[in-house]
Amino acid sequence: MGGGSDVSYLYVCEQGAVVGIGGNRFQVKYKDGMLKSIPAETLEVIEVFGKIQFTTQCLEECLQRGISVIFYSSNGAYYGRLISTSHVNVHRQRLQADIGKDEAFKLAFSKRIISAKIRNQIVILRRYARTGLHNIDRSVVEMQYMDSKVNNGKNIEQIMGYEGNAARVYFKTIGELIETDFFFQKRTRRPPLDPYNSMISLGYSIMLNEIYGKLEAKGLNPYFGLMHKDREKHPTLASDL
């Protein structure tokens, strides 16, 4: 379980566990008989990995409260989600579709997102570097240069190219800063080729689907992207964010 003081997320990984509801609390009963619970008022998302069971009463409560239930394989591959239709806002989605035709807005949006990403990556590198002997000055300068180029980008394809250049520097550098047991040389996907890349991919999958739920809760369509190109069955706006 995780989250802040006002919002909680429930992650269930132990195979054979049963998620139910009782006494205004969501409950997880494990095969060894252990029971854990969380107040219904604070719960926003339930994410389950592998063969986890739900009671019908629990699923009904999730639908009534607008709590997203997200399903993954035991290895973290995304399967799908249970959602309520109470969030649907047709007027807002029509406005969203119109914004998707506004090239100036899409470019400005993309610049803000990519610039923030690069600057946050620099912050992470600096945090890791505090505890080691590595000099990251060159990497930071290269990434800052890419960030400055983003602000002058003429189109989305160009600024995403700057993003890719910054990402290559970032992943190469962070691979040198982390514990040696998790050393890696570059970002790899489909499949990730080492433990660190596997953790990154799982983290991205979890974040993507939590953002998906937040977009839906605001009445937006997660598939109407602004920066990434539309892909069949892929929530492009969630990828943007």
C-alpha positions in Angstrom: 0.0 0.0 0.0 1.2 3.5 -0.7 0.2 7.1 -1.3 0.0 10.4 0.7 -2.1 11.3 3.7 -5.2 11.9 1.6 -4.9 9.3 -1.2 -4.0 5.6 -1.0 -3.0 3.1 -3.7 -3.3 -0.6 -3.2 -0.9 -3.0 -4.9 -1.5 -6.7 -4.5 1.2 -9.1 -5.8 0.8 -12.3 -3.6 -0.7 -15.0 -5.7 -4.0 -16.4 -4.5 -4.9 -13.3 -2.4 -8.6 -12.2 -2.3 -9.6 -8.5 -2.3 -13.0 -7.8 -0.6 -14.9 -5.1 1.2 -16.2 -5.1 4.8 -17.0 -2.4 7.4 -16.3 0.4 4.9 -12.7 -0.9 4.4 -11.1 -2.7 1.5 -9.6 -5.9 2.7 -6.9 -8.2 1.3 -6.9 -11.8 2.6 -3.8 -13.8 2.0 -3.5 -17.6 1.6 -1.8 -17.9 5.0 -4.9 -16.2 6.6 -3.3 -12.8 7.2 -5.7 -9.9 6.6 -4.8 -6.3 5.7 -7.3 -3.5 5.2 -7.5 0.2 4.1 -10.3 2.8 4.5 -12.5 3.0 1.5 -12.6 6.8 1.6 -8.9 7.1 0.9 -8.5 4.5 -1.8 -8.0 5.7 -5.4 -6.5 2.8 -7.3 -6.1 -0.9 -6.9 -3.4 -2.6 -9.0 -3.1 -6.4 -9.1 -0.4 -8.6 -10.5 -1.2 -12.1 -11.5 -3.9 -14.4 -10.1 -5.7 -12.2 -7.5 -9.3 -12.7 -6.8 -12.1 -10.1 -6.2 -15.4 -10.4 -4.5 -18.4 -9.2 -6.5 -19.3 -6.8 -3.6 -15.7 -5.3 -3.9 -16.0 -4.7 -7.6 -19.4 -3.1 -7.2 -18.0 -0.8 -4.5 -15.1 0.2 -6.8 -17.5 1.0 -9.6 -19.7 3.1 -7.3 -16.7 5.0 -5.9 -14.9 5.5 -9.2 -11.9 3.5 -8.0 -9.9 2.1 -10.9 -8.8 -1.5 -10.8 -5.8 -2.3 -13.0 -4.8 -5.8 -14.0 -1.2 -6.9 -14.8 0.4 -10.3 -15.3 2.6 -11.6 -12.5 5.5 -10.2 -14.6 4.1 -6.7 -14.9 2.6 -6.9 -18.4 -0.6 -4.7 -18.6 -3.9 -6.5 -19.3 -6.6 -4.0 -18.8 -8.7 -2.1 -16.2 -12.1 -2.0 -14.6 -13.6 1.6 -14.7 -16.9 3.3 -14.0 -18.6 5.3 -16.7 -19.5 8.1 -14.3 -16.5 10.0 -15.4 -17.5 10.5 -19.0 -17.8 14.1 -20.1 -18.6 14.4 -23.8 -18.4 18.2 -23.9 -14.9 18.2 -22.5 -13.8 15.5 -24.9 -15.1 17.4 -27.8 -13.0 20.4 -26.6 -10.1 18.1 -26.2 -10.4 16.9 -29.8 -10.5 20.5 -31.1 -7.3 21.3 -29.1 -5.6 18.4 -30.8 -5.9 20.4 -34.1 -4.2 23.5 -32.6 -0.5 23.1 -33.7 0.7 26.1 -31.7 -0.8 24.8 -28.5 0.6 21.3 -29.1 4.1 22.7 -29.7 4.0 24.8 -26.6 2.6 21.9 -24.5 5.4 19.6 -25.8 8.1 22.1 -25.1 7.0 22.4 -21.5 6.7 18.7 -20.9 10.1 17.8 -22.5 11.9 20.7 -20.9 10.6 19.6 -17.5 11.6 16.0 -18.1 15.2 17.0 -19.0 15.5 19.3 -16.0 14.1 16.6 -13.7 16.6 14.1 -15.1 19.4 16.5 -14.3 18.1 16.7 -10.7 18.2 12.9 -10.4 21.7 12.7 -11.7 22.9 15.3 -9.2 21.2 13.4 -6.3 23.0 10.2 -7.2 26.3 12.0 -7.8 26.3 13.4 -4.2 27.1 9.9 -2.8 29.8 8.9 -5.2 33.0 10.1 -6.8 31.7 10.5 -10.4 32.0 13.8 -12.1 28.7 14.5 -14.0 29.5 18.0 -15.1 29.9 17.1 -18.8 26.7 15.2 -18.8 24.8 18.0 -17.2 26.2 20.6 -19.6 25.1 18.4 -22.6 21.6 17.9 -21.2 21.3 21.6 -20.4 22.3 22.4 -24.0 19.5 20.0 -25.3 17.1 21.8 -22.9 18.0 25.2 -24.4 17.5 23.8 -27.9 14.0 22.6 -26.9 12.8 26.2 -26.3 13.7 27.1 -29.9 12.3 24.0 -31.5 10.3 24.6 -34.7 8.1 21.4 -34.5 7.4 18.5 -32.2 9.6 16.0 -34.1 12.6 18.3 -33.6 12.1 18.8 -29.9 11.5 15.1 -29.4 14.9 14.5 -31.1 16.5 16.8 -28.4 14.6 14.8 -25.8 16.1 11.6 -27.2 19.6 13.0 -27.2 19.2 14.1 -23.6 17.8 10.7 -22.6 20.8 8.9 -24.1 23.2 11.0 -22.0 21.0 10.6 -18.9 20.8 6.8 -19.1 24.5 6.3 -19.8 25.4 8.5 -16.9 22.9 7.0 -14.4 24.1 3.6 -15.3 27.5 4.6 -14.0 26.1 6.1 -10.8 23.9 3.4 -9.4 25.0 0.4 -7.3 27.3 -2.0 -9.3 24.8 -4.9 -9.0 22.5 -2.9 -11.2 25.0 -1.5 -13.7 23.7 -1.0 -17.2 24.9 0.8 -20.3 21.7 2.0 -22.0 17.9 2.0 -21.9 16.5 -1.1 -23.5 12.8 -2.1 -24.1 10.8 -5.0 -25.5 12.4 -6.8 -23.8 14.5 -5.0 -21.2 17.8 -6.7 -21.1 18.9 -6.3 -17.5 17.3 -5.9 -14.0 17.5 -2.1 -13.9 15.8 -1.7 -17.3 13.1 -4.2 -16.1 12.4 -2.1 -13.0 12.2 1.1 -15.2 9.8 -0.6 -17.6 7.6 -1.8 -14.7 7.6 1.6 -13.1 6.7 3.3 -16.4 3.8 0.9 -16.8 2.4 1.6 -13.4 2.8 5.3 -13.8 1.2 5.3 -17.2 -1.9 3.5 -16.0 -2.2 5.7 -12.9 -2.1 8.8 -15.2 -4.7 7.1 -17.4 -7.0 6.9 -14.5 -6.5 10.5 -13.5 -7.2 11.7 -17.0 -10.4 9.7 -17.1 -11.4 11.1 -13.7 -11.2 14.6 -15.2 -13.5 13.5 -18.1 -10.6 13.5 -20.6 -9.9 10.9 -23.2 -6.5 9.3 -22.5 -6.2 8.3 -26.2 -6.3 11.8 -27.6 -2.6 12.7 -27.5 -0.9 16.0 -28.2 2.8 15.2 -28.5 3.2 11.5 -29.3 1.6 10.2 -32.5 -1.6 8.2 -32.2 -1.1 4.5 -31.9 -3.8 1.8 -32.0 -4.9 0.8 -28.4 -2.3 3.0 -26.8 -3.3 5.9 -24.4 -1.2 8.5 -26.1 -2.1 11.5 -23.8 -1.1 9.4 -20.8 2.3 8.8 -22.6 2.6 12.5 -23.2 2.3 13.2 -19.5 
